[in-house]
Amino acid sequence: MKKLLSWVMNQLSKLGRAMFVPLAATPIAGLLARISASDMLNLPMIENASWVVFSMMDLLFAIGSVMAYAKVKDKAIPIIGAIVSLEVFKSVLSFIDPSIDMGVFAGILVGVMTAIVFNYSKEWKIPEIFIFFRGEKLVVTLAPLVAIVLANICSYVWLPIQSGLNDFGVWIASAGAIGIFIYGLLNRLLIPTGLHHVLNSYIYYELGTFVSASGEVVKGELPRFLAGDPTAGLFLAMFFIPMMFGLPGVCHAIYKKAKVNKQKIKAFMFSSAITSFISGITEPIEFSFMFVAPQLYILHAFFTGFSGVILYLMNVHLGISVNFCVIDYIMNFNMGQNAWIIIPVGIFFFFLYDCSFQLAIEHFDLKTPGREDNAENQNIEKELEAILNGSQYQNTAENILKYVGGKANVIDVEACTTRLRIELKNTKLVNEEKLKQCGSKGIMRFGEHEIQIIIGANVNKIAREFKELLD
């Protein structure tokens, strides 16, 4: 049972990684859709082009799934296989039953299937007459054939699943404040595992439908808001509160309760607060207390859901083009409803976060940055030095590689916002204590072959150095 649970968590972690391709593509599309709208620059050609991205979300999810699951460094060929297979899959499914609409789930399913076919078929030995198709290219032939079979199976099994998802969407949309609270709470609680992207994908791109002024049917909170749906934005508005106000309050609380390295803690927390406010990137703050004081993180998740309840009761609707930050707040203000309420509510939550976190840190003597033991203080000081002066990325990558078992133990590595996702042959060779001395804020294990090392905002630079060491 333990091995099964471990395997499931590992697969869900990979699925969460697959979401980063569509999530990377949508911000620029959302930004272009917003600034080219009729109430801003009025550029219909650009606006039309930006909506192309939202119309191909299933394809982007398919590509992301292949990138997450295909066991090869150059993933170009399996991606081609997934593109062809997805079109075959949708065509066959539509031929059998035009009423079936799998949305982004079609992309995920076909992408995972293509990766599995690729992983197993690339080493197959086939007759010399078919030598052109042998090796990695075989997936381009096999995966579309498997997609035909898969479409036939889905024509029977997907209808009850589709009904269940629709029922879930109807429930969470009709549950009012309770549904909003549950979504906000789970969104934050799932961040340590990276599985919040799985939850977000349904809310963002599948929840609800709306017919735009041009007659196009759009789905999901995010596209519906950008298309002008007045009912969209209830599930999105709450995140402006923690991103713009709550977590900066946390930064102030951590700085005020720091006992050593106060100036360095101040510099780090100030830059993190500004980053959260301007860009909506919160991981540097959240991971600074997520593992050393998990009770604070649970409180943060509760406050997120609570802020959603308040905004729901005040009928506040607001969505995003890029992220939950002051830039999007200003750009989308006119499209929202009662968006001005976010400011006074946000100020209230700044002080709520600040005061409650200071009280909790002091009362429970929590080891937030600047309150660690002497040995840990030395580690945090080195970490802050590296963050503040942007140096030692190569040295950090070398140490991480050493303490995960060396080059021979690494199968694959990817950067994921603030963490390194490393697939290993043997996770028993990982030295967690040494990794923490390299500046890691936490290590999470997924199954027997994957670990996630929480790094922070500089993870991409460290990942680049890490990959160079593997070549």
ZINOR-V433530 format. One record per helix or strand. SS is the DSSP state (helix for helix, strand for strand). FROM is the first residue (numbers start at 1). TO is the last residue. If there is no record, write none. Layout:
# ZINOR-V433530
ss from to
SS FROM TO
SS FROM TO
This chain:
# ZINOR-V433530
ss from to
helix 2 35
helix 44 55
helix 57 69
helix 76 96
helix 104 121
helix 128 133
helix 135 174
helix 177 189
helix 191 193
helix 196 205
strand 209 211
strand 217 219
helix 221 226
helix 239 257
helix 262 279
helix 283 289
helix 294 313
strand 317 317
helix 326 331
helix 333 335
strand 337 337
helix 341 364
helix 374 389
helix 393 403
helix 407 409
strand 410 416
strand 419 424
helix 427 429
helix 432 437
strand 442 446
strand 450 454
helix 459 470
